[in-house]
């Protein structure tokens, strides 16, 4: 979330941080694909994978538009990158309640 605030730092720091950020961002794709494969009903696996790809490509299309709007408002790169982090956290919140419900349901079956 803080990468955008490094805009005025030395180029080597930006390159190293950008590469590290890129590795972290690209590493989660395999995790999501594996989770979809393991958790989806077998007869809906293709649809689940297609929906996951749709969400991923949709975010890829919308993120630059949202970031450019923030930049046009003069909020800067730091806010644009932070917005991506905040959106990710907000979209992950429903998973917390789903996980809690599944844990409660699992503990009842023990």
DSSP file (Angstrom, degrees, kcal/mol; ACC not computed):
  #  RESIDUE AA STRUCTURE BP1 BP2  ACC     N-H-->O    O-->H-N    N-H-->O    O-->H-N    TCO  KAPPA ALPHA  PHI   PSI    X-CA   Y-CA   Z-CA
    1    1 A X              0   0    0      0, 0.0     3,-0.3     0, 0.0     4,-0.1   0.000 360.0 360.0 360.0 -21.8    0.0    0.0    0.0
    2    2 A X    >   +     0   0    0      1,-0.2     3,-1.4     2,-0.1     4,-0.2   0.461 360.0  97.0 -94.6   0.2    2.9    2.3    0.5
    3    3 A X  G >  S+     0   0    0      1,-0.3     3,-1.8     2,-0.2    -1,-0.2   0.871  78.9  58.3 -58.8 -39.4    4.6    1.9   -2.8
    4    4 A X  G >  S+     0   0    0     -3,-0.3     3,-0.8     1,-0.3    74,-0.6   0.715  96.2  63.3 -65.0 -20.6    3.0    5.1   -4.3
    5    5 A X  G <  S+     0   0    0     -3,-1.4     3,-0.4    73,-0.2    -1,-0.3   0.482  88.4  71.7 -82.3  -1.9    4.5    7.2   -1.5
    6    6 A X  G X   +     0   0    0     -3,-1.8     3,-2.3    -4,-0.2    -1,-0.2   0.267  60.8 117.4 -93.4  10.8    8.1    6.3   -2.8
    7    7 A X  T <  S+     0   0    0     -3,-0.8    -1,-0.2     1,-0.3    -2,-0.1   0.733  77.1  42.4 -54.5 -30.0    7.7    8.5   -5.9
    8    8 A X  T 3  S+     0   0    0     -3,-0.4    -1,-0.3     2,-0.0    -2,-0.1   0.274  93.5 107.0-102.7  10.8   10.5   10.9   -5.0
    9    9 A X  S <  S-     0   0    0     -3,-2.3    -3,-0.0     1,-0.2     5,-0.0  -0.273  83.9 -71.0 -82.6 173.7   13.0    8.3   -3.7
   10   10 A X     >  -     0   0    0      1,-0.1     4,-1.9    -2,-0.1     3,-0.4  -0.317  43.7-117.8 -64.9 146.3   16.1    7.1   -5.5
   11   11 A X  H  > S+     0   0    0      1,-0.2     4,-2.7     2,-0.2     5,-0.2   0.877 111.4  55.7 -56.7 -44.1   15.6    5.0   -8.6
   12   12 A X  H  > S+     0   0    0      1,-0.2     4,-2.5     2,-0.2     5,-0.2   0.901 108.0  49.4 -58.6 -38.3   17.4    1.9   -7.2
   13   13 A X  H  > S+     0   0    0     -3,-0.4     4,-2.5     2,-0.2     5,-0.2   0.908 111.7  49.0 -64.9 -41.0   15.0    1.9   -4.2
   14   14 A X  H  X S+     0   0    0     -4,-1.9     4,-2.7     2,-0.2    -2,-0.2   0.911 112.4  47.9 -63.5 -42.6   12.0    2.2   -6.5
   15   15 A X  H  X S+     0   0    0     -4,-2.7     4,-2.5     2,-0.2     5,-0.2   0.940 114.9  44.0 -65.5 -47.6   13.2   -0.7   -8.8
   16   16 A X  H  X S+     0   0    0     -4,-2.5     4,-2.3    -5,-0.2    -2,-0.2   0.932 117.4  45.3 -64.1 -46.0   13.9   -3.0   -5.9
   17   17 A X  H  X S+     0   0    0     -4,-2.5     4,-2.8    -5,-0.2    -2,-0.2   0.908 113.0  51.3 -64.9 -41.3   10.7   -2.2   -4.1
   18   18 A X  H  X S+     0   0    0     -4,-2.7     4,-2.5    -5,-0.2    -2,-0.2   0.892 110.5  48.3 -62.8 -40.7    8.7   -2.5   -7.4
   19   19 A X  H  X S+     0   0    0     -4,-2.5     4,-2.2     2,-0.2    -2,-0.2   0.921 113.0  47.7 -65.4 -43.4   10.2   -5.9   -8.1
   20   20 A X  H  X S+     0   0    0     -4,-2.3     4,-2.2     2,-0.2    -2,-0.2   0.922 112.7  49.2 -61.6 -44.4    9.4   -7.1   -4.6
   21   21 A X  H  X S+     0   0    0     -4,-2.8     4,-2.5     1,-0.2    -2,-0.2   0.911 109.9  52.1 -60.6 -44.0    5.9   -5.7   -4.9
   22   22 A X  H  X S+     0   0    0     -4,-2.5     4,-2.5     1,-0.2    -1,-0.2   0.888 108.6  49.9 -61.7 -40.6    5.4   -7.4   -8.2
   23   23 A X  H  X S+     0   0    0     -4,-2.2     4,-1.7     2,-0.2    -1,-0.2   0.922 112.2  47.9 -64.0 -43.9    6.5  -10.8   -6.8
   24   24 A X  H  X S+     0   0    0     -4,-2.2     4,-0.6     1,-0.2    -2,-0.2   0.907 114.0  46.5 -63.8 -41.4    4.1  -10.5   -3.9
   25   25 A X  H >< S+     0   0    0     -4,-2.5     3,-0.7     1,-0.2     4,-0.4   0.912 114.6  45.6 -69.2 -42.6    1.2   -9.4   -6.2
   26   26 A X  H >X S+     0   0    0     -4,-2.5     3,-0.8     1,-0.2     4,-0.5   0.764 102.7  67.3 -73.8 -22.9    1.8  -12.2   -8.8
   27   27 A X  H 3X S+     0   0    0     -4,-1.7     4,-0.7     1,-0.2     3,-0.3   0.738  90.8  61.6 -69.4 -22.5    2.2  -14.8   -6.1
   28   28 A X  H <X S+     0   0    0     -3,-0.7     4,-2.2    -4,-0.6    -1,-0.2   0.708  85.7  74.9 -80.1 -17.7   -1.4  -14.7   -4.9
   29   29 A X  H <> S+     0   0    0     -3,-0.8     4,-2.3    -4,-0.4    -1,-0.2   0.915  95.5  48.9 -60.8 -43.8   -2.8  -15.8   -8.3
   30   30 A X  H  X S+     0   0    0     -4,-0.5     4,-2.3    -3,-0.3    -1,-0.2   0.859 108.9  54.3 -64.6 -34.5   -1.8  -19.4   -7.8
   31   31 A X  H  X S+     0   0    0     -4,-0.7     4,-2.5     2,-0.2    -1,-0.2   0.926 109.6  46.5 -65.4 -44.2   -3.3  -19.4   -4.3
   32   32 A X  H  X S+     0   0    0     -4,-2.2     4,-2.5     2,-0.2    -2,-0.2   0.916 112.5  49.9 -65.1 -42.4   -6.7  -18.2   -5.5
   33   33 A X  H  X S+     0   0    0     -4,-2.3     4,-2.2     1,-0.2    -1,-0.2   0.908 112.1  48.0 -63.3 -41.2   -6.7  -20.7   -8.4
   34   34 A X  H  X S+     0   0    0     -4,-2.3     4,-2.4     2,-0.2     5,-0.2   0.912 110.9  50.9 -65.3 -42.6   -5.8  -23.5   -6.0
   35   35 A X  H  X S+     0   0    0     -4,-2.5     4,-2.5     1,-0.2     5,-0.3   0.921 110.5  49.1 -61.6 -43.4   -8.5  -22.5   -3.5
   36   36 A X  H  X S+     0   0    0     -4,-2.5     4,-2.1     1,-0.2    -1,-0.2   0.931 111.9  49.4 -60.5 -44.8  -11.1  -22.4   -6.3
   37   37 A X  H  < S+     0   0    0     -4,-2.2    -2,-0.2     1,-0.2    -1,-0.2   0.878 117.3  40.1 -62.7 -39.2  -10.1  -25.8   -7.5
   38   38 A X  H  < S+     0   0    0     -4,-2.4    -1,-0.2    -5,-0.1    -2,-0.2   0.806 122.6  37.4 -81.7 -29.7  -10.2  -27.3   -3.9
   39   39 A X  H  < S+     0   0    0     -4,-2.5    -2,-0.2    -5,-0.2    -3,-0.2   0.705  92.2  94.0-100.1 -21.1  -13.4  -25.6   -2.7
   40   40 A X  S  < S-     0   0    0     -4,-2.1     5,-0.1    -5,-0.3     2,-0.1  -0.404  85.1-102.2 -74.5 148.4  -15.7  -25.5   -5.7
   41   41 A X    >   -     0   0    0      1,-0.1     3,-2.0     3,-0.1     4,-0.4  -0.450  34.6-119.2 -62.5 140.4  -18.3  -28.2   -6.3
   42   42 A X  G >  S+     0   0    0      1,-0.3     3,-0.8     2,-0.2     4,-0.3   0.846 113.3  51.2 -55.6 -36.6  -16.9  -30.6   -9.0
   43   43 A X  G 3  S+     0   0    0      1,-0.2    -1,-0.3     2,-0.1     4,-0.1   0.562 116.4  41.5 -79.5  -5.2  -19.8  -29.9  -11.4
   44   44 A X  G <> S+     0   0    0     -3,-2.0     4,-2.6     2,-0.1    -1,-0.2   0.225  80.8 107.3-119.2  11.1  -19.3  -26.1  -11.0
   45   45 A X  H <> S+     0   0    0     -3,-0.8     4,-2.5    -4,-0.4     5,-0.2   0.913  80.1  48.6 -60.4 -45.9  -15.5  -26.0  -11.1
   46   46 A X  H  > S+     0   0    0     -4,-0.3     4,-2.3     1,-0.2    -1,-0.2   0.907 113.2  47.5 -61.9 -42.3  -15.3  -24.5  -14.6
   47   47 A X  H  > S+     0   0    0      2,-0.2     4,-2.5     1,-0.2    -1,-0.2   0.893 111.4  51.1 -65.8 -39.8  -17.8  -21.8  -13.8
   48   48 A X  H  X S+     0   0    0     -4,-2.6     4,-2.2     2,-0.2    -2,-0.2   0.912 111.9  46.5 -64.7 -42.0  -16.0  -21.0  -10.5
   49   49 A X  H  X S+     0   0    0     -4,-2.5     4,-2.2    -5,-0.2    -2,-0.2   0.888 112.3  50.8 -67.7 -38.4  -12.7  -20.7  -12.4
   50   50 A X  H  X S+     0   0    0     -4,-2.3     4,-2.4    -5,-0.2    -2,-0.2   0.906 110.5  49.1 -64.6 -41.1  -14.3  -18.5  -15.1
   51   51 A X  H  X S+     0   0    0     -4,-2.5     4,-2.5     2,-0.2    -2,-0.2   0.899 110.2  51.1 -65.3 -40.2  -15.8  -16.2  -12.5
   52   52 A X  H  X S+     0   0    0     -4,-2.2     4,-2.2     2,-0.2    -2,-0.2   0.906 111.8  47.2 -63.2 -41.1  -12.5  -15.9  -10.7
   53   53 A X  H  X S+     0   0    0     -4,-2.2     4,-2.8     2,-0.2     5,-0.3   0.894 110.2  53.3 -66.1 -39.7  -10.8  -15.0  -14.0
   54   54 A X  H  X S+     0   0    0     -4,-2.4     4,-2.5     1,-0.2    -2,-0.2   0.923 110.5  46.6 -60.5 -45.4  -13.6  -12.5  -14.7
   55   55 A X  H  X S+     0   0    0     -4,-2.5     4,-2.3     2,-0.2    -2,-0.2   0.906 113.3  49.6 -64.1 -41.1  -13.1  -10.8  -11.4
   56   56 A X  H  X S+     0   0    0     -4,-2.2     4,-1.8     2,-0.2    -2,-0.2   0.936 115.0  41.6 -64.3 -47.4   -9.3  -10.7  -11.9
   57   57 A X  H  X S+     0   0    0     -4,-2.8     4,-1.8     2,-0.2    -1,-0.2   0.859 112.5  56.2 -69.5 -34.2   -9.5   -9.2  -15.4
   58   58 A X  H  X S+     0   0    0     -4,-2.5     4,-2.6    -5,-0.3    -2,-0.2   0.913 107.9  47.5 -62.2 -42.1  -12.2   -6.9  -14.3
   59   59 A X  H  X S+     0   0    0     -4,-2.3     4,-2.5     1,-0.2    -1,-0.2   0.876 109.0  55.2 -65.2 -36.8  -10.0   -5.5  -11.5
   60   60 A X  H  X S+     0   0    0     -4,-1.8     4,-0.6     1,-0.2    -1,-0.2   0.844 112.6  42.7 -64.3 -33.1   -7.2   -5.2  -14.0
   61   61 A X  H  X S+     0   0    0     -4,-1.8     4,-0.7     2,-0.1    -2,-0.2   0.897 119.1  41.8 -79.1 -41.9   -9.4   -3.1  -16.3
   62   62 A X  H  X S+     0   0    0     -4,-2.6     4,-2.7     1,-0.2     5,-0.2   0.801  99.8  70.9 -79.5 -29.5  -11.0   -0.9  -13.5
   63   63 A X  H  X S+     0   0    0     -4,-2.5     4,-2.7     1,-0.2     5,-0.2   0.907  98.8  46.5 -59.5 -46.2   -7.9   -0.3  -11.4
   64   64 A X  H  X S+     0   0    0     -4,-0.6     4,-2.4     2,-0.2    -1,-0.2   0.874 112.9  51.2 -65.1 -33.3   -6.1    2.1  -13.8
   65   65 A X  H  X S+     0   0    0     -4,-0.7     4,-1.9     2,-0.2    -2,-0.2   0.943 113.0  44.4 -66.0 -46.9   -9.3    4.0  -14.4
   66   66 A X  H  X S+     0   0    0     -4,-2.7     4,-1.9     1,-0.2    -2,-0.2   0.913 114.3  49.7 -63.9 -42.4   -9.9    4.5  -10.6
   67   67 A X  H  X S+     0   0    0     -4,-2.7     4,-2.4    -5,-0.2    -1,-0.2   0.903 109.2  51.7 -64.0 -40.4   -6.2    5.4  -10.1
   68   68 A X  H  X S+     0   0    0     -4,-2.4     4,-2.7     1,-0.2    -1,-0.2   0.867 107.0  53.8 -66.7 -33.7   -6.3    8.0  -12.9
   69   69 A X  H  X S+     0   0    0     -4,-1.9     4,-1.5     2,-0.2    -1,-0.2   0.922 109.7  47.6 -63.7 -42.4   -9.4    9.5  -11.3
   70   70 A X  H  <>S+     0   0    0     -4,-1.9     5,-2.3     2,-0.2     6,-0.4   0.895 112.9  48.7 -64.9 -39.1   -7.6    9.9   -8.0
   71   71 A X  H ><5S+     0   0    0     -4,-2.4     3,-1.6     1,-0.2    -2,-0.2   0.898 108.1  54.0 -67.3 -39.9   -4.5   11.4   -9.8
   72   72 A X  H 3<5S+     0   0    0     -4,-2.7    -1,-0.2     1,-0.3    -2,-0.2   0.823 104.4  55.9 -62.7 -30.1   -6.8   13.8  -11.7
   73   73 A X  T 3<5S-     0   0    0     -4,-1.5    -1,-0.3    -5,-0.2    -2,-0.2   0.506 119.6-114.7 -78.8  -3.6   -8.2   14.9   -8.4
   74   74 A X  T < 5S+     0   0    0     -3,-1.6    -3,-0.2    -4,-0.2    -2,-0.1   0.695  77.6 130.0  81.6  19.6   -4.6   15.7   -7.3
   75   75 A X     >< -     0   0    0     -5,-2.3     4,-0.6     1,-0.1    -4,-0.2   0.664  59.3-136.3 -84.1 -15.7   -4.4   13.1   -4.6
   76   76 A X  H  >  -     0   0    0     -6,-0.4     4,-1.6    -5,-0.2    -1,-0.1   0.008  26.2 -67.4  88.4 169.0   -1.2   11.6   -5.8
   77   77 A X  H  > S+     0   0    0    -73,-0.2     4,-2.7     1,-0.2     5,-0.3   0.830 124.2  62.3 -67.1 -34.5    0.3    8.1   -6.3
   78   78 A X  H  > S+     0   0    0    -74,-0.6     4,-2.4     1,-0.2   -74,-0.3   0.925 107.0  43.6 -59.0 -45.2    0.4    7.3   -2.7
   79   79 A X  H  X S+     0   0    0     -4,-0.6     4,-2.5     2,-0.2    -1,-0.2   0.875 111.2  55.7 -67.4 -37.4   -3.4    7.6   -2.4
   80   80 A X  H  X S+     0   0    0     -4,-1.6     4,-1.2     2,-0.2    -2,-0.2   0.932 112.9  40.6 -62.4 -45.5   -3.9    5.6   -5.6
   81   81 A X  H  X S+     0   0    0     -4,-2.7     4,-1.5     1,-0.2    -2,-0.2   0.888 114.1  53.1 -70.1 -38.1   -1.8    2.7   -4.4
   82   82 A X  H  X S+     0   0    0     -4,-2.4     4,-2.6    -5,-0.3    -2,-0.2   0.875 103.1  58.9 -63.6 -36.0   -3.4    2.9   -0.9
   83   83 A X  H  X S+     0   0    0     -4,-2.5     4,-2.7     1,-0.2    -1,-0.2   0.894 102.5  53.4 -59.2 -39.9   -6.8    2.8   -2.5
   84   84 A X  H  X S+     0   0    0     -4,-1.2     4,-2.0     1,-0.2    -1,-0.2   0.908 110.5  46.9 -62.6 -41.1   -5.9   -0.6   -4.1
   85   85 A X  H  X S+     0   0    0     -4,-1.5     4,-2.2     2,-0.2    -2,-0.2   0.906 112.2  49.1 -66.3 -41.9   -5.0   -1.9   -0.6
   86   86 A X  H  X S+     0   0    0     -4,-2.6     4,-2.7     2,-0.2     5,-0.2   0.919 110.4  50.4 -64.9 -44.0   -8.2   -0.6    1.0
   87   87 A X  H  X S+     0   0    0     -4,-2.7     4,-2.5     1,-0.2    -1,-0.2   0.914 110.3  51.2 -61.0 -42.3  -10.4   -2.1   -1.7
   88   88 A X  H  X S+     0   0    0     -4,-2.0     4,-1.2    -5,-0.2    -1,-0.2   0.912 111.6  46.6 -61.2 -42.9   -8.7   -5.4   -1.3
   89   89 A X  H  X S+     0   0    0     -4,-2.2     4,-1.0     2,-0.2     3,-0.3   0.916 112.5  49.5 -65.6 -43.0   -9.2   -5.4    2.5
   90   90 A X  H >< S+     0   0    0     -4,-2.7     3,-0.6     1,-0.2     4,-0.5   0.906 111.0  49.5 -64.0 -41.3  -12.8   -4.3    2.1
   91   91 A X  H 3< S+     0   0    0     -4,-2.5     3,-0.2     1,-0.2    -1,-0.2   0.740 108.8  54.2 -71.0 -20.9  -13.5   -7.1   -0.4
   92   92 A X  H >X S+     0   0    0     -4,-1.2     3,-1.2    -3,-0.3     4,-0.8   0.678  86.2  84.3 -83.4 -18.3  -11.9   -9.6    1.9
   93   93 A X  H XX S+     0   0    0     -4,-1.0     3,-1.2    -3,-0.6     4,-1.1   0.871  82.8  57.5 -56.1 -41.7  -14.1   -8.8    4.9
   94   94 A X  H 3> S+     0   0    0     -4,-0.5     4,-1.9     1,-0.3    -1,-0.3   0.822  98.5  62.9 -59.9 -26.4  -17.0  -11.1    3.8
   95   95 A X  H <> S+     0   0    0     -3,-1.2     4,-2.5    -4,-0.2    -1,-0.3   0.814  95.2  60.4 -66.8 -28.3  -14.5  -14.0    3.9
   96   96 A X  H <X S+     0   0    0     -3,-1.2     4,-2.3    -4,-0.8    -1,-0.2   0.944 107.2  43.3 -63.9 -47.8  -14.0  -13.4    7.6
   97   97 A X  H  X S+     0   0    0     -4,-1.1     4,-2.3     2,-0.2    -2,-0.2   0.881 113.7  51.7 -67.8 -36.4  -17.6  -14.1    8.4
   98   98 A X  H  X S+     0   0    0     -4,-1.9     4,-2.3     2,-0.2    -1,-0.2   0.924 110.8  48.5 -63.6 -43.5  -17.8  -17.0    6.0
   99   99 A X  H  X S+     0   0    0     -4,-2.5     4,-2.3     1,-0.2    -2,-0.2   0.909 111.3  49.7 -63.6 -42.3  -14.7  -18.6    7.7
  100  100 A X  H  X S+     0   0    0     -4,-2.3     4,-2.4     2,-0.2    -1,-0.2   0.910 110.7  49.9 -63.4 -41.6  -16.2  -18.0   11.2
  101  101 A X  H  X S+     0   0    0     -4,-2.3     4,-2.5     1,-0.2    -2,-0.2   0.909 111.5  48.4 -63.2 -42.1  -19.5  -19.7   10.1
  102  102 A X  H  X S+     0   0    0     -4,-2.3     4,-2.4     2,-0.2    -1,-0.2   0.875 110.7  50.9 -67.8 -36.1  -17.7  -22.7    8.7
  103  103 A X  H  X S+     0   0    0     -4,-2.3     4,-2.2     2,-0.2    -2,-0.2   0.915 111.6  47.7 -66.5 -41.8  -15.5  -23.1   11.8
  104  104 A X  H  X S+     0   0    0     -4,-2.4     4,-1.4     1,-0.2    -2,-0.2   0.922 113.2  47.9 -63.6 -43.2  -18.6  -23.0   14.0
  105  105 A X  H  X S+     0   0    0     -4,-2.5     4,-0.8     1,-0.2    -2,-0.2   0.880 112.4  50.1 -65.2 -37.5  -20.4  -25.5   11.8
  106  106 A X  H  < S+     0   0    0     -4,-2.4     3,-0.4     1,-0.2     4,-0.3   0.856 107.2  53.2 -68.5 -36.0  -17.3  -27.7   11.8
  107  107 A X  H >< S+     0   0    0     -4,-2.2     3,-0.7     1,-0.2    -1,-0.2   0.788 103.9  57.5 -71.7 -25.7  -17.0  -27.6   15.6
  108  108 A X  H 3< S+     0   0    0     -4,-1.4    -1,-0.2     1,-0.2    -2,-0.2   0.787 103.1  54.4 -71.7 -26.3  -20.6  -28.7   16.0
  109  109 A X  T 3<        0   0    0     -4,-0.8    -1,-0.2    -3,-0.4    -2,-0.2   0.491 360.0 360.0 -87.7  -2.5  -19.9  -31.9   13.9
  110  110 A X    <         0   0    0     -3,-0.7    -1,-0.2    -4,-0.3    -2,-0.1   0.490 360.0 360.0 -77.7 360.0  -17.0  -33.0   16.2
